[in-house]
Amino acid sequence: MRDCEYRNTRLTHLGRDAAVSNGFVNVPVCRGSTILADTLEQWTERKEPDNPYASYGRFTNPTLQTLAQAVAELEGGHRAWLFPSGLAACSHALLSVLEQGDHVLLPDSVYGPIRAFAQQVLAGRMGIQVQFYEPSIGAGIAALIRSGTKAVYVESPGSGTFEIQDIPAIARCAHAAGAYVIMDNTWATPLFFRPFEHGVDISVQAATKYLTGHSDALLGVATANERAWPLLRRAAHDFGQTAGPDDAFLALRGLRTLGVRLRQHQASALQLARFLERQPQVLQVLHPALASHPGHALWKRDFLGSTGLFGVVLEPLSTKQLSRFFRSLKLFGIGLSWGGFESLALPLDMPRRDGRPLFGQGQLLRLHAGLEDVQDLQDDLQAALAQAYRVGELCRA
Ligand SMILES: *Cc1c(COP(=O)(O)O)cnc(C)c1O
C-alpha cells in the first residue's frame, strides 16, 4: 500500500483556522442557535439570495462547517452536510434526489436499515418504485434502468456480505440515463476509496464509525458533487437536518488520527483473516483483500486499502456451541456498530438470495479488528474456536 494514500499531512492540517480557534490548535465547540448581526445592513446582506444560509445556527456553525469542509475535501467532492447519524445521512441522500413516481435501484447487500427505509418509507409511503439488484451486477445494471430511474445506490463492500461492486461500470450506466449514483462509503472511508473519481454523485459516511473512531458519538456526513449539491442542501434544509457541535468536534478529533488508526485496523484485520482462513472450523473468510475473495480483483483495481471489518463463515454449530464461542472471547465485545478502537464480534443471520443461504449452511460472524495487539486478538479467537468445537463437535476435523 502506498503510504501517501493515508494522506496524514492533510489529515493533520485540514480545517485548522487560527482566526476561528483564537490560536488554539483545535476549532472550538460552537454551541448556538442565534447569530447576531452587528447592523441592519449586515443582517440584510445575510438574507441575500446567494447567502441565505449564514443567518442561523441550523444553517451554519463554525464547528460543523469545519468538519463538513474537511470531509468534502477528503472525499473529493464539492460540499458536504452533516446529519445526526449515518442512517440519516443515507436516507436524506436518497430523499434529496427522489420524487413520487421515480424508480430507485439498491443492492441486495445494502445496510439493513436502509433496506427497511426504502421499503417502508420510499415504497410504502412515498410512491417511489424500489428495486433491489444483485450487487455483483456491474454493467448489467443497464438492463434494470428505465426512464423513471432517478438513483442507483451502491455500497461496497456490502453490509455483512462484503461483496465488492463495480462502481465505475454502474455509474456509467446510471449517468447515461441521467440517474444519480449514491454511495455508502463507510467501510473504505475516503482514504481507501475515492468515490468521486469513480462516478459517485453523493457519498455518505457513517462518521459514527472510523471518522470519529472511538465509539463515542453518532454522526453522518453526505458529500455531493456540484451537480447533486443543490439537491442535497435543499433536502437537508427542508427536513431541518443538522448535527450537534460536540459530536462534530469529536469527529474532527478522530479525523486527525484516521490514517494511523486505519493502518493498524488494516494490518490486524488482514492478519486475523489469514489466520482464520487456515482454521479447520472456518468455511470461508469474507475479506476483499484476500485473494480467495470473489471481489478481490475489483477491490484491487478500485480501492487503496482495506479496513478492520470483515466476515467469517464458521462450520455449522449449535446454539450451545456458539454461546461457548462468545463466552470464551475476552477481547471481542458483542455489539452493534464498528470503527472504534475496540474489537467486536457479532453473529449475523445468514442472508438469503433467491431462496438460498448466500454462503451455505455455516454460521456467519462479523468481526471488527480493533487496536489491541493483534497476537492477543488472534489468541482470543483461537481459544474461542477451540471452546466452540470441542473434540468430536466438528464433523470435518
Ligand atoms: C453503521 C452504518 C450506517 C449507519 O450509521 P449510524 O451512525 O449507526 O446511523 C450506515 N451504513 C453503514 C454501512 C453502516 O455500517
The ligand as a MOL file (V3000), in Angstrom:
LIG
                    3D

  0  0  0     0  0            999 V3000
M  V30 BEGIN CTAB
M  V30 COUNTS 15 15 0 0 0
M  V30 BEGIN ATOM
M  V30 1 C -23.4570 1.9140 10.8450 0
M  V30 2 C -23.7240 2.1110 9.4020 0
M  V30 3 C -24.6220 3.0790 8.9510 0
M  V30 4 C -25.4560 3.8910 9.9040 0
M  V30 5 O -24.7190 4.6890 10.7570 0
M  V30 6 P -25.3410 5.1750 12.1670 0
M  V30 7 O -24.4950 6.3000 12.5550 0
M  V30 8 O -25.2930 3.9930 13.0800 0
M  V30 9 O -26.7630 5.5850 11.8780 0
M  V30 10 C -24.7820 3.2290 7.6000 0
M  V30 11 N -24.1050 2.4860 6.7200 0
M  V30 12 C -23.2420 1.5450 7.1140 0
M  V30 13 C -22.5050 0.7580 6.0930 0
M  V30 14 C -23.0130 1.3180 8.4570 0
M  V30 15 O -22.1690 0.3610 8.8440 0
M  V30 END ATOM
M  V30 BEGIN BOND
M  V30 1 1 1 2
M  V30 2 1 2 3
M  V30 3 2 2 14
M  V30 4 1 3 4
M  V30 5 2 3 10
M  V30 6 1 4 5
M  V30 7 1 5 6
M  V30 8 2 6 7
M  V30 9 1 6 8
M  V30 10 1 6 9
M  V30 11 1 10 11
M  V30 12 2 11 12
M  V30 13 1 12 13
M  V30 14 1 12 14
M  V30 15 1 14 15
M  V30 END BOND
M  V30 END CTAB
M  END
